[in-house]
Amino acid sequence: HMFWRGLDPQHPLHADSSPEAREAVQWIYREADRVLGEVRSQLRPDDRLVVLSDHGFAPFRRAVHLNRWLIEQGWLVLRDGASESAPLFADVDLSRSRAYALGLNGLYLNVQGREAQGIVAPADRDALLSELVEQLSQWRDEDGQPVVRRSFRGQRIYPGPYQDQMPDLIVGYAAGYRASWQTSLGGAPAALIEDNLQPWSGDHCIDPELVPGVLFLSFKPKQAPPDIAGMAHFLLQHTPAGP
């Protein structure tokens, strides 16, 4: 997270990074590769080695103030005289707001019966979410680059009994973009998008296709796990029997 700016010539803070910082990420990978080689050299014939990461990494160059976008699009309404960046919706008029953003990728509708001051009828959720998805797909930065690559319906990708507690939309940002720290706390600064001038310069909270994980095995299974959710079962199936 912290050293990615040294690896990325396009990052706003790249020029300020030290020579050591510019080599840090590559050094870490080389060191991890060395340790992996040591582990492999110690494997016994029946041992099985699994190297797993559930995500990759990408540059975080531009900080997106998603709540400000919702304000400009008419989804979120501030009270008169509201502060631009008050956290946790302290200055939001929820009686007139249909949607809000909280966390790094979550976008919620202000639904009747779920939110304390909800105004969106449950029957209108699908239509409003489709409208939001379309608007997000058309959002462009000042240079014409897309800000959001894809958006996902929360209930479709996270099945289970707690669907009312998850975001209605998961926003999959394009490469180089990520939700701002203010967005994660419900803030709405005046700008739509700003250069990320924080040391936290690399991230993975974007469209998952842009940050794929890895799975390396020292053995060939009959069937690979379909996704990360199936890894626990897969590992238990392939754990060698104890003494």
N, C-alpha and C positions, 0 to 999 in steps of 0.2 A: 504493500500500500504506500509506504512512505518513499521508497526509492524509485518508484516507477518514472518519476519526472526525469531522472537521470538517464533512463533508457529511451525516452520518447522525445526526439528533437522538436516535435510540434507542441509539446506542453508549454504553457505560459511560464513555468518556472525552470525550464530546462537550462537556460543560460546561466542561472544562478546556482546550479548544482555543481558540487565539487567533482574532481576526477574520481575520487573514491566512490562517491554516490553513483556516478555513471557506470561503474563496474560492479556495483553491489548485487544487482539481480542476477547477472551472468555468473558471478562468483558463487552465489547461493545455489544455482542450478548445478554448477560443476561440483560443488561440495556434496550436494545431495546425490549426484551420480557416483561420486567416489564412495560414499557410505553404502549406497545400494550395491556397488561392486563388492564391498567387503561382506555384506550380508549374503550375497549369492555364493561367494566363495566358501561360506560356512554351512551351506545347505547340505543336509543328508539326503540320500536317495529318495526317501519317502516324504521329505518336507515339501510344503507348498508355500509359495511366496505370492502375495497379492499386493500390488501397488495401486492405490485408489485415490483419486481426487474427484470431488463432486462438481467442481467448476474450474474454469481457467481464469484468465486475467485480461484486462483491457485498460487503455488509458482513460483517465477522468480529467478531461480538459475544460469542460464547460458545465457549470452548475445550473440546473434547471429549477426555477421557482414555479412548481406546478400549480400551487394555489393562486399565484398571480395570473397565470393563464386561465384558470377557472373563473377568476373575477372578470377578466377581459372578455371572456366568452359568455358571461351572464349566468354561470352556474353557481357561483359563490358571491355573496353580497356582504360587504363590510358595513358596520354601523357608521353613521356620520361622525367625522372627526376621528376615525379609528387610526391606531398606530399601524405603520406599514408592516411591521414584523413581530407583532405581539404573538407569543407562542400559544399553542393549545387552544386556538380559536377564541381567545379572550375578547376580540373585537369583531367577531363574525355575527351577523344577523341570521341565525339559523331559521328564523320564521320565514325567510325569503330565499334561503339557499337550498339548491337541489343536490349539490355534490361538494365534496371536500377531499383533500389529499392529506395523508398522514403516513409516516414511515417512509422507507426508501422507494417503494414501488406501489404502494397501495392507494387506490382511489375508491372512494365510497359514495354511494348515493345516500341522501338524508331521508331514510325510509320511515314511513309511519309504522309505529309499533316496534321498531327496533331502536332507532335513535330517540332520545327523550323529546326532541322538538322536530321530529320527522314530518316532512310535508309531501314526500313522494309516495303515491299510492303503490302498493305492491304490484298491482296489475300493470303499472306503467314502467316497471323496472327494465324489462327486456328492450322496449323501444328506446328508452333513454340511454341505456348502455350501448345500443347499436349506434345511436347518434354520437355519443362520446367517442367511441372507437373510430368512427369516420372522421371526426374533427381532429383527433389526435394524429391520425395517419397523414393529415394534410399540414400539420404544423411544421414550419420551416424556420431555421435560424436566419440571421441577417445575410449570410452568404449563400442562402438557398439550400443548405444541407438539412435533411430530415432530422428532427429531434427524436421522434419515436418511431421505432422500426415495426413493432407489433404490440398489440394489447390482447390480454387473455381474460376471459370470464373466470372469475375466481371459483365459482361453483363447478365449472367444467374440469378444471385441472386439479382441484383438491376435493375429491369426494369424501363423504363422511358425515358424522352427526353434528359437526360444529360449523356448518356452512354460514350461518348467520353471523359468525364472529370473524369471518375472513373478509378481505377486501372484495368489493364487487368487480373491480378490474385490477389486474396486475399489469403495470405499465412496463413494457420492454423497450428501454431506451436504445437509440442508435449508438454506434461506436463513438466514443469520445464524450458522451453525455451521461449525466447521472443526476438524480434528484439532489437538490441542495440540502445542506444540513438544516437550514431553516424550514424547508418543506417537511423534513422528517419529524419536526415538532409542531407542524401545523401553521408555520409562519407564512407570510405573504409579502416579501420585500417588493419594492417598487419596480425593479427590473424583471423582465421575463427570464433572461438568461445572462449569466455573467461568467467571465473567465474564472476558473478554479485556481485561486491563489493560495490554497492551503497545502501544507506538506503531504496530506493524504491525496496522492496524485494518481493512484491506480485503484481499480475497483472491478467488481464483477456483477453488480446489481443492475444488469442491463438485459437485453434480449438474450435468453440462454443459448441460442444458436451461435452467438458471437463469442461465448466463453465456455466451450465444451470442456468437460472433465476428461480424465483418462482412466483406463483400467488395463493394467498389465498383469498377466498371470504367468507363472512358471510351469503351468500345466494346461492341457487342452480339455476344457469341459465338454460334455455332450451338448449342453445348451447354455448359451451365455445369458446372464440376467437381462430382462427386458429394459429395466430402468433402475435408478438409484433406490427406489422404494423396495425393489426386490433383492437388494444386496445382502441384507441380513440373512434371509432365507438361503440365498445362494452360498454364503460363506459357511453357514451351519451344515449344509449338505456336503461341502467339500473339505470340512475340517477332518484331518486324519483321526482315527480312533485312538483314544488314550491307552496307556499300558493296562 
